[in-house]
Amino acid sequence: MHVRSTRLRYFVNGDRGDVPGWVLITLMTAGLVVVIWGLAGPALSNVFQQAIARVTGF
C-alpha cells in the first residue's frame, strides 16, 4: 500500500514536464507528417491505383 501512495503522490505532485516543449514537439511532428504526406502521397496513390487495377483486372 505504501508503494501505491508514493506513486500516486508523485503523479499528483511530480514534474509534469515542459508544456511548451511538448507543444513544440507536437507541432514539429504534425509538420513532418504534412511534408512527408505531400511528398509521398502521389506516389502512394499511384501504387494503390496500380494494385487495385491488377486485382480487378483478373
C-alpha positions as CSV (number, residue, x, y, z in Angstrom):
1,M,0.0,0.0,0.0
2,H,2.9,2.3,0.7
3,V,4.2,2.0,-2.9
4,R,0.9,2.9,-4.3
5,S,0.6,6.1,-2.2
6,T,4.1,7.1,-3.2
7,R,3.4,6.6,-6.9
8,L,0.1,8.5,-6.6
9,R,1.8,11.3,-4.7
10,Y,4.5,11.6,-7.4
11,F,1.8,11.5,-10.1
12,V,-0.1,14.3,-8.5
13,N,2.8,16.5,-7.3
14,G,5.6,15.3,-9.6
15,D,7.1,17.1,-12.5
16,R,4.7,17.0,-15.4
17,G,7.3,18.1,-18.0
18,D,7.8,21.2,-20.1
19,V,4.5,22.1,-21.7
20,P,5.9,24.5,-24.3
21,G,8.4,21.8,-25.2
22,W,5.7,19.2,-25.7
23,V,3.7,21.7,-27.8
24,L,6.8,22.3,-30.0
25,I,7.3,18.6,-30.4
26,T,3.7,18.1,-31.3
27,L,3.7,20.9,-33.9
28,M,7.0,19.7,-35.4
29,T,5.6,16.2,-35.7
30,A,2.5,17.5,-37.4
31,G,4.6,19.5,-39.8
32,L,6.7,16.5,-40.6
33,V,3.6,14.4,-41.3
34,V,2.3,17.1,-43.6
35,V,5.6,17.4,-45.5
36,I,6.0,13.6,-45.9
37,W,2.4,13.2,-46.9
38,G,2.8,15.9,-49.5
39,L,5.9,14.3,-50.9
40,A,4.9,10.6,-50.7
41,G,1.1,11.0,-51.2
42,P,1.1,11.0,-55.0
43,A,3.5,8.0,-55.2
44,L,1.5,6.0,-52.7
45,S,-1.7,6.9,-54.6
46,N,-0.2,5.6,-57.8
47,V,0.9,2.4,-56.2
48,F,-2.5,1.9,-54.7
49,Q,-4.2,2.5,-58.1
50,Q,-1.9,0.0,-59.8
51,A,-2.6,-2.6,-57.1
52,I,-6.3,-2.2,-57.5
53,A,-6.1,-2.3,-61.3
54,R,-4.2,-5.6,-61.1
55,V,-6.7,-7.1,-58.7
56,T,-9.7,-6.1,-60.6
57,G,-8.1,-6.9,-63.9
58,F,-8.2,-10.7,-63.3
